[in-house]
Amino acid sequence: MKRTTMILTAAMLIAPAAFAARVDRRQENQQDRIAQGINSGSLNAAEAAKLEKQEARLQYEKHDMREDNGGHLTPKEKVKLNKQQNVLSREIYRKKHN
């Protein structure tokens, strides 16, 4: 019983950190995709600026959400942030392939 409790407690502590790392890594990947688009010429300056602005807005919103909840994201906020990142990812793809 003690071992199960310890494993569950450890999983609950690790899961939020893993999600936060995944969110940060995803934002870094999207930044890399934007940079690659600029370097390859598939994104012009105006398109890249708009995508960068959207990315910055998402980062600010994530920071604001964490600030409101003592450094953590609620499950509802995680879903919202993931949906917004999906939209931005599709936008990056569309702009790079138009």
Secondary structure, DSSP 4 states (H G I P E B T S, - for coil): -HHHHHHHHHHHHHHHHHHHHHHHHHHHHHHHHHHHHHHHTSS-HHHHHHHHHHHHHHHHHHHHHHHHTTT---HHHHHHHHHHHHHHHHHHHHHHT-
